[in-house]
Amino acid sequence: MGGLAMLLGWWANAQRSDSRLLTGNMAAACLTALHLALLGSPLGMAVQLLGAVRFALARRGPAPHLAAIFALLALFQGMLLAQSWAEWCVVLAAMLSSVLVFQVRGPLLRLGLLLCCALNLTLSLTLLSWSGILYQSVTMTLLVRQLWGSLRPTLPAYTVQ
């Protein structure tokens, strides 16, 4: 289940369409929530379900009030549960992601998600979670590839005569 969620997340983050990016991440968060529930982690499941709801609602378009609500919910979760600097990096990533998905689109969304991945990577590295390190590293590579493709100047087409 976790492997399928990982593949779905990678597919989502490789999409050029913002709609597919949000929808794929919503589906990956749902699968990850189920995976964590089966592993006996109600907290992990709750965090992923909140992320799934965030991605689902963000598909409707800009919503500054929802960005603030979800950022505050992430902060509240952090105040209740974060016990280390690396966990606070994850809280910061969730807060930033909340603002991003409800207010930003295109390359700026992907740039922000790249920063979120880097913040999430700190916890994976601290915990020596090889699956987390793999997921965040591949996702960062996919986002950099997309950003590189969107920022490259388009060259005029030349024909050989």
C-alpha positions, 0 to 999 in steps of 0.5 A, a space after each residue: 500500500 505504501 509503495 503504491 502511494 509513493 508511486 502515485 505521489 511521484 506521478 502527481 508531482 511529475 504532472 504539468 497540469 496543476 489540476 492533476 498535481 493536486 488530484 494525484 497528491 490527494 489520492 496519494 495522501 488517501 492511500 498513505 492515510 490508509 497505509 498508516 492506519 493499517 500500520 497502527 499510526 492514528 496520528 500519521 493517518 490523521 495528518 495524511 487525511 488532513 492533507 488529502 482534504 487540503 488538496 481536494 479543496 484546493 482543486 476548486 481554486 484560490 481560497 485565502 480563508 482556507 489557506 489560513 485555516 489549514 495553516 493554523 490547523 498544521 500549527 495546532 498539530 505542531 504545538 500538540 505533537 512536535 517534539 524536535 526541530 525536524 518535526 517543526 520543519 514538517 509543521 512549517 512544510 504543512 503550513 507553507 503547503 496550505 498557503 501554496 495549494 490555495 493561492 499559487 499555481 504553475 511554476 511558483 507552486 512547484 517551487 514552493 512544493 520543492 521547499 516543502 519537500 526539503 523541509 520534510 526531508 529533514 525529518 526523514 534524514 533525522 529518523 533515517 527513514 529510507 522510504 521517506 528519503 527516497 520519496 522526498 528525493 525523487 519528488 524533489 528531482 521531479 519538481 526540479 525537472 519541471 521547474 527547469 522545463 518551465 524556466 528554460 527559454 524557448 528557442 526558435 525552431 530552425 529548419 535545415 534547407 
